[in-house]
Amino acid sequence: MATTSSGEQTAVHGGRHVARALRSRGVSHLFTLSGGHLFSIYDGCRAEGIEIVDVRHEQTAVWAAEGFAKATRSVGVAALTAGPGVSNGMSAMLGALYNRSPVTVLGGRAPEMRWGSGSLQEVDHLPFVSPATKSAETVKDPARIAAVTAAALDRALAAPSGPTFVDYPMDVVFSEAEAEVPEPEGERRGPAEGVERAAELLAGAERPVIMAGTGLYWERGEEELRALAEALGIPVYLNGMGRGCLPADHELCFSRTRSKGLGEADVALAIGLPLDFRLNFGAAFGEETKLIWLDVAPNELRRNRQPDIELVGAIGPTLAALREAAGNPDPARTRAWVEALREAERERREAERAELEDDRAPLHPMRVYKGLAEVLDRDAIVIGDG
C-alpha cells in the first residue's frame, strides 16, 4: 500500500506489489527481455529501486538469474513475457532444477478476462513449466500478488533449493489493490538422525575420504566441512559447486587422485551430491568401502549403488554433529593414507608439467590453464563453457 501526504493508505498496481515482494526478500536485480505483458512489473521495479538488466534472449535472462544465484547464494529472478517468452526459458529452468539453483521466474500472461478469445501470446504455461520447477502458479487476484510472489521466492531457497514460477495475467497485474508482503516463515531444520553410527565409522577409519558437491555449497556448510576434515584427518574431493568450499591449497584438499581416493577408501562420506553418472552411479567407490550419504532430501536414485548409511537433514548441522559424535580419534591413524594420496597428487602434477609448458602452435589447452593460474586472483570465479 502506498501512503499519501495525509497518511492515508492507497492501492497500488500489481507490478508494484511484485517489486515490493522482491525487495522484501533482498532481490536487487531483475533479468529480462522486454515484453509488453511485463511493463507494470518494470514500473514497479523502477519505483522500488530494483535494477532491470535487459538481455537479448529469454533463455539468457534465466541463465543470468541462475548465475547471479550461484555467485551470491541468494535467489535469482528473471521475468519472461507471455507465450514464447516463457517457453524460450525452459532449458534454463530445467538446468536450474537439476543444479538446485534458487531461481524464481516471473511470467507475463494473456488477460484472464479474455482467456479463450485468442489474445496475444495466449498460452497456458503451467502444464509445461511445472515439470521443470518446484512450483508453478498463476495469480488471478491482484490482492494476492505480493503473497504469492514472496512465497515463490521463499520456496526457491527452501531446501532442496530450485526454480519456481509465477505468472500474472495482464489485466490482473495492471490492476490496483491493497496488500501487505508477508514475512518469511523461515526454516527450522536440524541435523539428520543416526549420526552416531556414521561418526563411529569415520572415527575408526584408516583410509577415509569425503566427496562433497553442490548441495554443500547451497547449504553453506563449508566451515563445518573444514572442521570435520581437519579434526578427523580426512582427505576431501569436491565437484560441482562444491569446488572452493575447501580451499584448493588446503593440505586435505585433493583433486588429481579421485579415482584412487574413492576406490581405495575404507569409509567414504558423500555430501550433497547424487550417486549418478559423475560417480559412475556409485561404483566410483570401492566395493568394500562403507558409504555414508548425506543430503537435505532422500536419495531418489534407487537403481544405483545404495549407501550403507543414509543421512537426511540440514548439511551444516549434521556435519557439526558428526564432528562432535566422533570424539577425538588418534590423528596418526590416517597419516599414511593422506601422505600416500599427497605423493600420488605430486606425481600427477609433475606429469602435467610438459603440457603446461608446451610452447607449440596451435596452443595446447593446458597452456591456457597455466596462463590463467598466473593472473587469476586466489578467490576468482571461473566460468567454464563447453
C-alpha positions as CSV (number, residue, x, y, z in Angstrom):
1,M,0.0,0.0,0.0
2,A,1.2,3.5,-0.8
3,T,0.8,6.3,1.7
4,T,-0.4,9.8,0.8
5,S,0.9,13.0,2.4
6,S,-2.0,13.0,4.8
7,G,-1.1,9.5,5.9
8,E,-3.9,7.6,4.1
9,Q,-3.1,4.3,2.5
10,T,-3.9,3.8,-1.2
11,A,-3.9,0.9,-3.5
12,V,-1.0,0.3,-6.0
13,H,-0.9,-1.7,-9.2
14,G,0.1,-5.3,-9.3
15,G,3.6,-4.7,-10.7
16,R,4.4,-2.6,-7.6
17,H,3.3,-5.5,-5.4
18,V,5.6,-7.8,-7.3
19,A,8.5,-5.4,-6.8
20,R,7.8,-5.0,-3.1
21,A,7.8,-8.7,-2.7
22,L,11.2,-8.9,-4.5
23,R,12.6,-6.1,-2.4
24,S,11.4,-7.7,0.9
25,R,13.4,-10.8,0.1
26,G,16.6,-8.8,-0.8
27,V,16.3,-9.1,-4.6
28,S,18.4,-6.4,-6.2
29,H,18.4,-7.4,-9.9
30,L,15.7,-8.5,-12.4
31,F,16.9,-10.2,-15.6
32,T,14.6,-9.9,-18.6
33,L,13.9,-9.4,-22.3
34,S,11.4,-6.5,-22.6
35,G,7.8,-7.6,-23.3
36,G,4.5,-5.7,-23.1
37,H,3.0,-8.2,-20.6
38,L,5.7,-7.2,-18.1
39,F,5.5,-3.4,-18.2
40,S,3.8,-3.0,-14.9
41,I,6.5,-5.2,-13.2
42,Y,9.2,-3.0,-14.7
43,D,7.5,0.1,-13.4
44,G,7.3,-1.4,-10.0
45,C,10.9,-2.4,-10.0
46,R,12.0,1.1,-11.0
47,A,9.9,2.6,-8.2
48,E,11.3,0.1,-5.7
49,G,15.0,0.5,-6.7
50,I,15.5,-2.9,-8.3
51,E,17.9,-2.8,-11.2
52,I,16.5,-4.1,-14.5
53,V,19.0,-6.0,-16.7
54,D,17.7,-6.3,-20.3
55,V,19.2,-9.2,-22.3
56,R,18.7,-10.4,-25.9
57,H,17.0,-13.8,-25.4
58,E,14.7,-15.1,-22.6
59,Q,16.9,-18.1,-22.0
60,T,19.8,-15.8,-21.3
61,A,17.7,-14.0,-18.7
62,V,17.1,-17.2,-16.8
63,W,20.7,-18.3,-17.1
64,A,21.8,-14.8,-15.9
65,A,19.4,-15.2,-12.9
66,E,20.9,-18.6,-12.2
67,G,24.5,-17.2,-12.4
68,F,23.5,-14.5,-10.0
69,A,22.1,-17.1,-7.6
70,K,25.2,-19.2,-7.9
71,A,27.5,-16.2,-7.2
72,T,25.5,-14.8,-4.3
73,R,23.8,-17.9,-2.8
74,S,20.6,-15.9,-2.9
75,V,17.5,-16.2,-5.2
76,G,18.0,-15.0,-8.8
77,V,15.0,-13.6,-10.6
78,A,14.0,-13.4,-14.3
79,A,10.9,-12.0,-16.0
80,L,9.7,-13.5,-19.3
81,T,6.9,-12.2,-21.4
82,A,3.9,-14.4,-22.2
83,G,3.8,-17.5,-24.5
84,P,7.1,-17.9,-26.5
85,G,8.9,-15.7,-24.0
86,V,8.2,-18.3,-21.2
87,S,8.8,-21.3,-23.5
88,N,12.2,-19.8,-24.6
89,G,13.4,-20.0,-21.0
90,M,12.5,-23.7,-20.5
91,S,16.0,-25.2,-20.9
92,A,17.5,-22.8,-18.4
93,M,14.7,-23.6,-15.9
94,L,15.3,-27.3,-16.3
95,G,19.0,-26.8,-15.8
96,A,18.3,-24.8,-12.6
97,L,16.2,-27.7,-11.3
98,Y,19.0,-30.2,-11.7
99,N,21.5,-27.7,-10.4
100,R,19.3,-26.9,-7.3
101,S,19.7,-23.3,-8.2
102,P,17.3,-21.0,-6.4
103,V,15.7,-19.1,-9.3
104,T,12.3,-17.5,-9.5
105,V,10.8,-16.9,-13.0
106,L,8.1,-14.3,-13.3
107,G,5.9,-14.8,-16.4
108,G,3.6,-12.5,-18.3
109,R,0.3,-14.0,-19.3
110,A,-2.6,-13.0,-21.6
111,P,-5.6,-11.3,-19.9
112,E,-7.8,-13.5,-17.7
113,M,-10.9,-11.6,-18.7
114,R,-10.4,-12.6,-22.4
115,W,-9.0,-16.0,-21.9
116,G,-10.1,-18.3,-24.7
117,S,-10.6,-15.4,-27.1
118,G,-7.2,-15.6,-28.8
119,S,-5.3,-12.8,-27.1
120,L,-1.7,-12.0,-28.0
121,Q,0.5,-14.9,-27.0
122,E,-2.3,-16.7,-25.1
123,V,-0.7,-19.8,-23.7
124,D,-1.2,-21.7,-20.5
125,H,2.3,-22.0,-19.2
126,L,1.7,-24.2,-16.2
127,P,1.4,-27.6,-17.9
128,F,4.9,-27.4,-19.5
129,V,6.6,-25.3,-16.8
130,S,5.5,-27.4,-13.8
131,P,7.8,-30.4,-14.5
132,A,10.8,-28.1,-14.7
133,T,10.2,-26.3,-11.4
134,K,9.5,-26.9,-7.8
135,S,6.2,-25.0,-8.1
136,A,4.2,-23.1,-10.7
137,E,1.2,-20.8,-10.1
138,T,-1.0,-18.3,-11.8
139,V,-2.1,-15.3,-9.7
140,K,-5.7,-14.2,-10.6
141,D,-6.3,-11.8,-7.8
142,P,-4.2,-8.6,-7.6
143,A,-4.6,-8.6,-3.8
144,R,-2.7,-12.0,-3.7
145,I,0.2,-10.9,-5.9
146,A,2.5,-9.9,-3.1
147,A,1.9,-13.1,-1.1
148,V,2.2,-15.5,-4.0
149,T,5.4,-13.8,-5.3
150,A,7.0,-13.8,-1.8
151,A,6.1,-17.5,-1.3
152,A,7.7,-18.4,-4.7
153,L,10.9,-16.7,-3.6
154,D,10.9,-18.4,-0.3
155,R,10.2,-21.8,-1.9
156,A,13.1,-21.4,-4.3
157,L,15.5,-21.0,-1.4
158,A,13.9,-23.8,0.7
159,A,16.0,-27.0,0.8
160,P,16.4,-28.6,-1.6
161,S,16.6,-25.3,-3.5
162,G,15.4,-24.9,-7.1
163,P,13.4,-22.9,-9.6
164,T,9.9,-21.6,-9.0
165,F,7.5,-19.9,-11.4
166,V,4.7,-17.4,-11.1
167,D,2.7,-15.8,-14.0
168,Y,0.4,-12.8,-13.9
169,P,-2.5,-12.2,-16.4
170,M,-2.2,-8.7,-17.8
171,D,-5.5,-7.5,-16.5
172,V,-4.6,-8.7,-13.0
173,V,-1.0,-7.3,-12.8
174,F,-2.1,-3.9,-14.2
175,S,-4.9,-3.7,-11.7
176,E,-4.7,-1.9,-8.3
177,A,-5.1,-3.5,-4.9
178,E,-4.1,-3.1,-1.3
179,A,-1.9,-5.8,0.2
180,E,0.9,-6.4,2.6
181,V,4.0,-8.5,1.9
182,P,4.1,-11.4,4.4
183,E,7.2,-12.0,6.5
184,P,9.3,-15.1,5.6
185,E,8.3,-18.2,7.6
186,G,11.8,-19.4,8.0
187,E,13.1,-23.0,8.0
188,R,13.7,-24.9,11.2
189,R,15.9,-27.8,10.2
190,G,18.3,-29.8,12.4
191,P,20.9,-32.5,11.9
192,A,20.0,-35.9,10.5
193,E,19.1,-38.8,12.7
194,G,21.5,-41.6,13.0
195,V,24.8,-39.7,13.1
196,E,26.3,-41.8,15.9
197,R,26.9,-44.9,13.7
198,A,28.3,-42.8,10.9
199,A,30.6,-40.9,13.3
200,E,31.8,-44.2,14.6
201,L,32.8,-45.4,11.2
202,L,34.6,-42.2,10.3
203,A,36.4,-42.1,13.6
204,G,37.7,-45.7,13.2
205,A,38.6,-45.4,9.5
206,E,42.2,-45.6,8.4
207,R,41.5,-44.6,4.8
208,P,38.5,-42.2,5.0
209,V,37.5,-39.8,2.3
210,I,34.9,-37.0,1.8
211,M,33.3,-36.4,-1.6
212,A,31.3,-33.2,-1.5
213,G,29.2,-31.4,-4.1
214,T,26.8,-28.7,-5.0
215,G,24.4,-29.4,-2.1
216,L,27.2,-28.4,0.4
217,Y,27.5,-25.0,-1.3
218,W,23.8,-24.2,-1.3
219,E,23.6,-25.3,2.4
220,R,26.6,-23.0,3.3
221,G,28.3,-25.9,5.1
222,E,31.9,-25.1,4.2
223,E,33.0,-24.3,7.7
224,E,31.6,-27.4,9.2
225,L,33.2,-29.5,6.4
226,R,36.6,-28.0,7.1
227,A,36.2,-28.6,10.8
228,L,35.3,-32.2,10.3
229,A,38.0,-32.9,7.8
230,E,40.7,-31.3,10.0
231,A,39.5,-32.9,13.2
232,L,39.5,-36.4,11.7
233,G,42.3,-36.1,9.2
234,I,40.1,-36.9,6.2
235,P,41.1,-36.1,2.6
236,V,38.4,-34.1,0.7
237,Y,37.4,-34.2,-3.0
238,L,34.9,-31.7,-4.5
239,N,32.8,-31.4,-7.5
240,G,30.1,-29.1,-8.9
241,M,29.5,-26.0,-6.9
242,G,31.3,-27.7,-4.0
243,R,34.6,-26.7,-5.6
244,G,36.1,-24.0,-3.4
245,C,34.2,-25.0,-0.2
246,L,37.6,-26.2,1.0
247,P,40.4,-24.1,-0.4
248,A,42.3,-25.8,-3.2
249,D,45.6,-25.1,-1.4
250,H,44.4,-26.7,1.9
251,E,46.5,-29.7,2.9
252,L,43.5,-32.0,2.9
253,C,42.0,-30.9,-0.5
254,F,42.8,-33.3,-3.3
255,S,41.8,-33.3,-7.0
256,R,44.1,-35.4,-9.2
257,T,43.7,-38.7,-7.3
258,R,39.9,-39.0,-7.0
259,S,39.8,-42.5,-8.5
260,K,42.4,-43.8,-6.2
261,G,41.0,-42.0,-3.1
262,L,37.4,-43.1,-3.6
263,G,38.3,-46.6,-4.8
264,E,40.7,-47.4,-2.0
265,A,38.8,-45.8,0.9
266,D,37.6,-47.9,3.7
267,V,34.9,-45.3,4.7
268,A,33.5,-42.6,2.4
269,L,31.2,-39.7,3.3
270,A,29.3,-38.3,0.2
271,I,27.8,-34.9,0.9
272,G,25.2,-33.0,-1.2
273,L,25.6,-34.9,-4.4
274,P,23.7,-37.7,-6.2
275,L,25.3,-41.0,-6.9
276,D,24.8,-40.5,-10.7
277,F,26.9,-40.8,-13.8
278,R,29.5,-38.4,-12.3
279,L,30.3,-41.0,-9.7
280,N,29.8,-44.0,-12.0
281,F,26.4,-44.5,-10.5
282,G,28.1,-45.2,-7.1
283,A,30.7,-47.6,-8.5
284,A,33.4,-44.9,-8.1
285,F,33.6,-46.0,-4.5
286,G,35.3,-49.3,-3.8
287,E,33.3,-52.4,-3.4
288,E,34.4,-52.8,0.2
289,T,34.0,-49.1,1.0
290,K,31.5,-48.3,3.7
291,L,29.5,-45.5,2.1
292,I,27.8,-42.7,4.2
293,W,25.5,-40.4,2.1
294,L,24.3,-37.0,3.4
295,D,21.8,-34.7,1.8
296,V,18.8,-32.5,2.5
297,A,16.4,-34.8,0.8
298,P,16.2,-38.6,0.5
299,N,18.1,-40.4,-2.2
300,E,15.9,-40.9,-5.3
301,L,18.4,-42.9,-7.4
302,R,17.3,-46.4,-6.2
303,R,18.7,-48.3,-9.2
304,N,22.2,-47.3,-8.4
305,R,24.5,-48.3,-5.5
306,Q,22.8,-47.7,-2.2
307,P,24.7,-46.1,0.8
308,D,25.3,-48.2,3.9
309,I,24.1,-45.2,5.9
310,E,21.7,-42.6,4.5
311,L,21.6,-39.3,6.5
312,V,18.8,-36.8,5.6
313,G,18.9,-33.4,7.2
314,A,20.5,-30.0,7.2
315,I,24.1,-30.4,6.0
316,G,25.9,-27.9,8.2
317,P,24.3,-29.1,11.5
318,T,24.8,-32.7,10.5
319,L,28.5,-32.3,9.8
320,A,28.8,-30.5,13.1
321,A,27.0,-33.4,14.9
322,L,29.3,-35.9,13.2
323,R,32.3,-33.9,14.4
324,E,31.0,-33.9,18.0
325,A,30.0,-37.5,18.0
326,A,33.3,-38.7,16.6
327,G,35.2,-37.5,19.6
328,N,39.0,-37.2,19.4
329,P,40.4,-40.1,17.4
330,D,44.1,-40.6,17.1
331,P,45.2,-38.4,14.2
332,A,48.0,-40.7,13.3
333,R,45.6,-43.4,12.1
334,T,45.1,-41.6,8.7
335,R,48.6,-40.1,8.3
336,A,50.0,-42.8,6.0
337,W,46.8,-42.6,3.8
338,V,46.9,-38.9,3.5
339,E,50.6,-38.9,2.6
340,A,50.1,-41.7,0.0
341,L,47.4,-39.5,-1.7
342,R,49.6,-36.5,-1.5
343,E,52.5,-38.3,-3.1
344,A,50.2,-39.5,-5.9
345,E,49.0,-35.9,-6.4
346,R,52.6,-34.7,-6.7
347,E,53.3,-37.4,-9.3
348,R,50.2,-36.4,-11.3
349,R,51.0,-32.8,-11.3
350,E,54.6,-33.5,-12.3
351,A,53.3,-35.5,-15.2
352,E,51.2,-32.5,-16.4
353,R,54.3,-30.2,-16.4
354,A,55.3,-30.9,-20.0
355,E,51.8,-30.0,-21.3
356,L,51.6,-26.8,-19.1
357,E,54.9,-25.6,-20.6
358,D,54.3,-26.8,-24.2
359,D,55.1,-23.8,-26.4
360,R,53.9,-25.4,-29.7
361,A,51.3,-23.8,-32.0
362,P,48.4,-24.2,-32.2
363,L,48.1,-23.5,-28.5
364,H,47.7,-26.6,-26.2
365,P,44.7,-26.1,-23.8
366,M,46.9,-26.8,-20.8
367,R,49.0,-23.7,-21.7
368,V,45.8,-21.6,-21.2
369,Y,45.4,-23.1,-17.7
370,K,49.0,-22.2,-16.9
371,G,48.4,-18.6,-18.0
372,L,45.2,-18.3,-16.1
373,A,46.8,-19.6,-13.0
374,E,49.4,-16.8,-13.2
375,V,46.9,-14.0,-13.4
376,L,43.8,-15.0,-11.6
377,D,43.2,-13.9,-8.0
378,R,43.1,-16.7,-5.4
379,D,39.3,-16.4,-5.0
380,A,38.4,-15.7,-8.6
381,I,35.2,-17.1,-10.0
382,V,35.9,-19.1,-13.2
383,I,33.1,-19.8,-15.6
384,G,33.6,-22.8,-17.9
385,D,31.6,-23.2,-21.1
386,G,31.6,-26.4,-23.1
